[in-house]
Amino acid sequence: MNNLPHVIITAGGTSEPIDAVRCWGNLFTGQTGIAIALAVCEFARVTLLLARSAKEPTKITPAAAANLEIRRFATGDELAVQLEVLVKSSPAAIFMTAAVGDYKPIRVVRVITEEVPESDAVPGRQRWVVEEITGSKIKSDYEKIAVLGIRTPKIIDRLRRDWRYGGLIYKFKLEADVSEQELIRIAEESRQISHADVIVANTLEMVDEKTGCAWVIDAFERRRIARHVLAKHLAEHLYDRLIHQVMNG
């Protein structure tokens, strides 16, 4: 029987269906989550919840391969269902690196006309006449279409609030067009909202694999970590936390 601690890691981007053949997603590949999973596999059992659009991890050591289980998801709802089940097994830690879409499509319409009302002084406001599109596949002969999306629930916020998870939570936060000082402020606020133990934050300008970096923030300190050693750093951080928990009973 494998008595190693169990760790869950989510990776890749969600993909929400617009119709039977098209989807609404993002560009994240899951490489950060995969790298963390492979580093953590050296001392823990890892369940990697990996987006179907992400490539399988490569260059896995035999020891890591023995401790790694990969399960796939596509939509945010599929990810949430799998997480809810896994949380019941009381894993030691959860790394939420997956890029879960903030919105999902609920309706597609054909745009017939667009106009700016003369009496409307609000910049950018328009009035559209639209017609709802039905069918399993949207035709390609419409001149303009629009996709209506609704905001999706924050899965990470459900870990403590709905599922009563008591282990370690590592949250990941991406921002754009903010300074690093502002990023740190936003990240700490986000960490507290989700009751996460650690948050890993960066801007779009900081994501380059060779020259990029990320801020790793917990209740005790803030560390600016080069991206090429981020996975190793987080694995060591988790290992130290687990050892501390064992020593303090």
N, C-alpha and C positions, 0 to 999 in steps of 0.2 A: 504493500500500500504506500502511495506517495504522501508523505507527511509534510511536504514543503508548503509554505503559505501560498494561498491562491490570489492571483492578481488579475483584474479585468482591464483590458486596454481597448478603447475604441479608436478606429482610424479610418481615414478617407472621408469623402464627401457624400452626403445624402443625395438622392435623385428622386424627384417627385414627378409622377406622370402627368403630362398635359393631355395626351390621348394615348391610344394603344401603342404608338410607335415613337412618340416624342416625350422628352422629359425636361424638367427644370432642375438644374443642379449647379455645381460650382467646380472650380478647377483643382481642388486639393487632392493630392495623390495618395495620402496616407503614409508617406515615407517617414515622417517624424514618429508617428505611432508605431510603425513597424520597427524602427530603430530602437525605440524604448522597449518594445516587447522582447526583442532579441537580447538586449542587455539585461533585462529583468529575468529572462529565462535561465540565466546562469545560477540563480538562487531561489527561484519560485516557479510554481505552475502558473502558466499564463493562458487565459482565454482571450484571444484576439478577435474582437468583433470588427471585421474588415468590410468596407464597402465593396459591392460587387464590381464597381468600376476600377478598383485598385488592383495592382499586380501582386501576385504572390511574393512573399519575402524570399530572398536568395541568400546564399552564403551562410547557411545555418549550420552551426556546429552540431555534432551528434548529441551532445549534452543538452543544448538548447532545444533541438528538435524533439527530444523525448519529453520536454516540459511544455510544449507549445500545442495548443488546439486553436484552429481557425474556424470561425463561424462567419457567415456572410449576411449582409443586410443591404437593402436598397433605400427604402424610405425611412424618414424619421420615426414613423409609427412602428416599423419593423424593428428598428434599433431599440426603441423604448420597451417593446414586448420582451425582447431577449434580455435586456438589462433587468427588468423587473423580476424575471425568473431567476437570473443569476444572483441577484442581490440577496435572495432568500437563503443562499448557501453561505452567507456572511464572509465574503472575500476580505482579505486583509487590506486591499487598496483598489481604487478604481482611477484610471487615467482617462479623462474625457478629451482625447485629442481630436475626435471626429468633428468635421465641419458640418454641423447640422443646420440645414436651411432655416432661415428666420421666417420664411413664408412658403406656403405651398399653394399651387393653383387649384381653384375651385370652379372656374368658369372661363370660357373662351368666347369672344364676341368678334363679329366683323364690324369694323369702323366704317360707317356710311358717310358721315360728315363731321367736321370739326370746325368750331367757330368760337371766337372770342366775343362775348356779349359787350356791346358798346357801353352799357351802363355799369359794367363790372370794372372796378378800379384795382382789383387784386392782381398783381403781376403773375403771369403764368397760368392763370385760371382759364379753362376752356369748357365749352359745352359740347358734348359728343352725342351723336345719334348712332346707336349701335343695334346690332341684331345678333341674338345668341346663336352660336354654332353648335350643332349636335352631331352625333355620329362617333364611331370608334376611331376614325382618322380624319383630321382636319384637312380639307381640300387645299391644294396649293395655288388655286387661281384667284384667291382673294387679294385685293390690292393692299389692304391693311387689316391686321387683326390685333387684338389686345387680350392679354391674359390677366385675369383678376386673381390676386392671391390674398390669402388671409394669414395672419401671424400665427406661427406655431408655438406651442408651449415649450418652455426651456426644460429639456429632459434632465439636465444636471440639477435643477432646483427640486425635482421630484425625489432625488435620492434620499435626502434627509426628511423632507416634508411629508411625502406620501408613502415612501417605502421604508422609512425609519432605519436607514442604513447608518451604521455606527463606525465604519472603518475610515481609512484615509481617503480623501478625495483630492485629486490633482486636476485642476481646471485649466483650460487653455483659452486665451483671449487674443483676438486680432483686432487692431484698430487701424485707421487710415487718417492721414492728414492731421496728426497730433504730434506734439513734441514728446520726447521721452519723459519729461517731468509730468506732463499731463497723462501720458500712458500709465505711469506708475500710480497716479491718483485714481484713474478710472479702474485699473486692475485691482487695487486694494478694495475699493468699494464693491466691485463685482465679486471678489472672493468672499467678502462678508455676506453679501446677499445670498449666495449659494451655500454658505456655511462650508466652504472648501478649506482644506488645510493648507494647500499650496496653489498658487496660480502662476502660470507661465504666460507671459505677455510679450507681444511684439507688434510692430507696425508693419505695413506692407513693405516699407523700405528696409526692414531688418531681416527679411526672410531668406535672403541669399544664402545658399548652403555653405559657400566658402568664406564669405566675408561677413555674413549676418550674425545676429546675436539675439538673445531674449532675456527678459528680466524674470527671475525666479523669486517669487515673493511669498513669504509666510508670515506668521504672527511675530516672528523674532527678527528677521533680517531681509534685506533685499540684495540680490546678487545679479550682476550682469554677466551672462554666460555666453561664450562663443558658440555659435550654432553647431559647429562640427563636433563639439564635445557635449552637447546638451543632453543627449540620450544617456551617455555614461554618467553625467552629473546627476541626473534625476534618478537613475538606478541606484547610485551610491547613496543619494539622499533617502530613498525608500529603505534601502538595506539598513542604514543607520537608525531610522525610525523604528523599524521592526525589531532590531536588536535592543533598542531602548525600551520598547514595550515588553520584551521578554524579561529583561533585567529588572524592570519595575513591576513585574507581575500582573 
